[in-house]
Amino acid sequence: MGDERLLVVGGGLAGARAAEGARQAGHTGPITIVAGEDAMPYIRPPLSKEFLTGAAERDVVDVFPADWYADERVEVLRGVRATGLDPAAHRLRLADGRTLDYGRLLLATGASARRWRAPEGELAGVHVLRTFADSEALRSALAVGGRRMVAIGAGWIGLEATAAARGYADEVTVIAPEAVPLAAAVGSAVGEVFAELHRANGVDLRMSTGVAGIRGEGGRVTGVELDTGETVPADLVLVGIGAVPETGLAEAAGLEVRGGIVTDASFRTSADDVYAVGDVASVYHPVLQSHLRVEHWANAENAGRAAGRSLAGEGVEYAEIPYFYTDQYDLGMEYSGYGTLADGIDPVFRGDRAAREFLAFWQREGRVVAGMNVNVWDVNDQVQQLIRSGARIDPARLADASVPLERLVAEASA
Ligand SMILES: Cc1cc2nc3c(=O)[nH]c(=O)nc-3n(C[C@H](O)[C@H](O)[C@H](O)COP(=O)(O)OP(=O)(O)OC[C@H]3O[C@@H](n4cnc5c(N)ncnc54)[C@H](O)[C@@H]3O)c2cc1C
């Protein structure tokens, strides 16, 4: 196995970490990353935060320094997409006509921004935010200052870009059909904290509101028409309506795909020697005993590395607790847990919600299944320990900030 060629399709964070994981596991044969974008692997979180606000430059997004690839003998084919996979022949076809044979192959093709329907979505001034180029374009547009932006969608991307836009003194209106932002991800009680944060920063939040269409003149956006008939004027529109997993190659090759490419806990797909990881993969989680597709940085980082080890022949059973974070204005948040188990449960709060310095815990049958810390730092390991312990914990003690978290962890782990 050690001498075979490993092929990684997709040069995002998951793909780059997989190459690293394979080398760490002792794979000595060639490793090639087919990177569809004309860029070395980069991370995306800064694209809606410090790069977009102008607080950081391009170098913050590199996964590895340029010489890492030569040192580790990892070849990166930039700007060429894979167009066909033949698992029986162990062969990958590229858009430029080349074919590459492999011993094992990893699909790390990620996801793409869901776009607004054409021709409205193609008007000048209408943006999506997924790639470095998207972020650069939006940053230049926002940096003019004093512009009117409408964000369609109140998810993580829409809200983070909104916070960045307010930093440039742009006026922002957010339009979304749900009653409370982020309610689907973290529930209404926490979603309200984000709603208040944005309102306090001068954002016009129009919730429970649908969009009838994006309006333009002479090929340029002029506004967003609401389902009430009102049109909100706009110089810029950010379409933040989610991402679509890039499953096309896998589907055409006959792999099992259900929302994402289906894998076991070792990232093996339904085709021999083909693996999948990152935003595109729906991976069996041994704790949940069901498949989970996670669109977050930590999953690409940790599962990516684990998939590389698996690809190199190491026995891997991936069972990490999902984790994600956000930064908006002066609010930083980390969340660990099983969102599917926390769904519909009212959290227990610990700390000062009005001051936006608190923890929230979601419990099922007394066991912590998810936890979040907002502007409280160095506690997420403890949150994860509480979840991992599976112990029943008195919610009154979880809520009582005078009971140290360390003590709760010690009791839960005893
Ligand atoms: C703006 C932004 C901000 C984010 N902020 C956060 C955050 O704060 N916290 C958090 O937890 N997560 C965040 N995320 C999510 C996180 O970035 C993703 O979960 C992560 O990028 C997934 O990595 P990936 O490698 O699986 O996929 P991707 O990063 O999507 O990389 C996949 C790569 O594969 C390429 N590709 C696709 N098809 C082909 C093909 N056929 N041939 C060759 N190449 C192909 C794509 O072009 C892409 O370069 C953010 C995402 C975005 C877009």
The ligand as an SDF file (V2000), in Angstrom:
LIG
                    3D

 53 58  0  0  0  0  0  0  0  0999 V2000
  -16.8030   32.4320    3.8900 C   0  0  0  0  0  0  0  0  0  0  0  0
  -16.7950   31.2070    4.7600 C   0  0  0  0  0  0  0  0  0  0  0  0
  -16.6120   31.3410    6.1210 C   0  0  0  0  0  0  0  0  0  0  0  0
  -16.6060   30.2160    6.9340 C   0  0  0  0  0  0  0  0  0  0  0  0
  -16.4260   30.3920    8.2780 N   0  0  0  0  0  0  0  0  0  0  0  0
  -16.4440   29.3190    9.0940 C   0  0  0  0  0  0  0  0  0  0  0  0
  -16.2950   29.4670   10.4920 C   0  0  0  0  0  0  0  0  0  0  0  0
  -16.1770   30.5740   11.0110 O   0  0  0  0  0  0  0  0  0  0  0  0
  -16.3100   28.3740   11.2780 N   0  0  0  0  0  0  0  0  0  0  0  0
  -16.4450   27.1360   10.7620 C   0  0  0  0  0  0  0  0  0  0  0  0
  -16.4530   26.1510   11.5180 O   0  0  0  0  0  0  0  0  0  0  0  0
  -16.5840   26.9360    9.4130 N   0  0  0  0  0  0  0  0  0  0  0  0
  -16.5920   28.0000    8.5670 C   0  0  0  0  0  0  0  0  0  0  0  0
  -16.7500   27.8450    7.2200 N   0  0  0  0  0  0  0  0  0  0  0  0
  -16.9050   26.4660    6.6720 C   0  0  0  0  0  0  0  0  0  0  0  0
  -15.5570   25.8410    6.3150 C   0  0  0  0  0  0  0  0  0  0  0  0
  -14.7540   26.7570    5.6520 O   0  0  0  0  0  0  0  0  0  0  0  0
  -15.7870   24.6010    5.4410 C   0  0  0  0  0  0  0  0  0  0  0  0
  -16.4310   23.6350    6.2500 O   0  0  0  0  0  0  0  0  0  0  0  0
  -14.4950   24.0480    4.8640 C   0  0  0  0  0  0  0  0  0  0  0  0
  -13.9560   24.9410    3.9440 O   0  0  0  0  0  0  0  0  0  0  0  0
  -14.7190   22.7120    4.1650 C   0  0  0  0  0  0  0  0  0  0  0  0
  -13.5150   22.2710    3.6190 O   0  0  0  0  0  0  0  0  0  0  0  0
  -13.4750   21.2280    2.4140 P   0  0  0  0  0  0  0  0  0  0  0  0
  -12.0350   21.0330    2.1080 O   0  0  0  0  0  0  0  0  0  0  0  0
  -14.3350   20.0640    2.7430 O   0  0  0  0  0  0  0  0  0  0  0  0
  -14.2120   21.9490    1.1880 O   0  0  0  0  0  0  0  0  0  0  0  0
  -13.8640   23.2840    0.4030 P   0  0  0  0  0  0  0  0  0  0  0  0
  -13.2120   24.2700    1.2860 O   0  0  0  0  0  0  0  0  0  0  0  0
  -15.1280   23.6650   -0.2990 O   0  0  0  0  0  0  0  0  0  0  0  0
  -12.7910   22.8170   -0.6860 O   0  0  0  0  0  0  0  0  0  0  0  0
  -13.1370   21.9490   -1.7380 C   0  0  0  0  0  0  0  0  0  0  0  0
  -12.2790   22.2740   -2.9370 C   0  0  0  0  0  0  0  0  0  0  0  0
  -12.5220   21.2800   -3.9460 O   0  0  0  0  0  0  0  0  0  0  0  0
  -12.5950   21.9080   -5.2090 C   0  0  0  0  0  0  0  0  0  0  0  0
  -13.3300   21.0420   -6.1480 N   0  0  0  0  0  0  0  0  0  0  0  0
  -14.6640   20.8140   -6.2150 C   0  0  0  0  0  0  0  0  0  0  0  0
  -14.9460   19.9780   -7.2360 N   0  0  0  0  0  0  0  0  0  0  0  0
  -13.7590   19.6680   -7.8210 C   0  0  0  0  0  0  0  0  0  0  0  0
  -13.3970   18.8600   -8.9190 C   0  0  0  0  0  0  0  0  0  0  0  0
  -14.2960   18.1850   -9.6320 N   0  0  0  0  0  0  0  0  0  0  0  0
  -12.0840   18.7510   -9.2650 N   0  0  0  0  0  0  0  0  0  0  0  0
  -11.1410   19.4320   -8.5290 C   0  0  0  0  0  0  0  0  0  0  0  0
  -11.4300   20.2260   -7.4810 N   0  0  0  0  0  0  0  0  0  0  0  0
  -12.7290   20.3400   -7.1230 C   0  0  0  0  0  0  0  0  0  0  0  0
  -13.2980   23.2120   -4.9080 C   0  0  0  0  0  0  0  0  0  0  0  0
  -13.0820   24.1430   -5.9410 O   0  0  0  0  0  0  0  0  0  0  0  0
  -12.6200   23.6030   -3.5960 C   0  0  0  0  0  0  0  0  0  0  0  0
  -11.4450   24.3250   -3.8320 O   0  0  0  0  0  0  0  0  0  0  0  0
  -16.7780   28.9340    6.3750 C   0  0  0  0  0  0  0  0  0  0  0  0
  -16.9950   28.8080    4.9890 C   0  0  0  0  0  0  0  0  0  0  0  0
  -17.0050   29.9290    4.1900 C   0  0  0  0  0  0  0  0  0  0  0  0
  -17.2500   29.7830    2.7030 C   0  0  0  0  0  0  0  0  0  0  0  0
  1  2  1  0
  2  3  1  0
  2 52  2  0
  3  4  2  0
  4  5  1  0
  4 50  1  0
  5  6  2  0
  6  7  1  0
  6 13  1  0
  7  8  2  0
  7  9  1  0
  9 10  1  0
 10 11  2  0
 10 12  1  0
 12 13  2  0
 13 14  1  0
 14 15  1  0
 14 50  1  0
 15 16  1  0
 16 17  1  0
 16 18  1  0
 18 19  1  0
 18 20  1  0
 20 21  1  0
 20 22  1  0
 22 23  1  0
 23 24  1  0
 24 25  2  0
 24 26  1  0
 24 27  1  0
 27 28  1  0
 28 29  2  0
 28 30  1  0
 28 31  1  0
 31 32  1  0
 32 33  1  0
 33 34  1  0
 33 48  1  0
 34 35  1  0
 35 36  1  0
 35 46  1  0
 36 37  1  0
 36 45  1  0
 37 38  2  0
 38 39  1  0
 39 40  1  0
 39 45  2  0
 40 41  1  0
 40 42  2  0
 42 43  1  0
 43 44  2  0
 44 45  1  0
 46 47  1  0
 46 48  1  0
 48 49  1  0
 50 51  2  0
 51 52  1  0
 52 53  1  0
M  END
$$$$
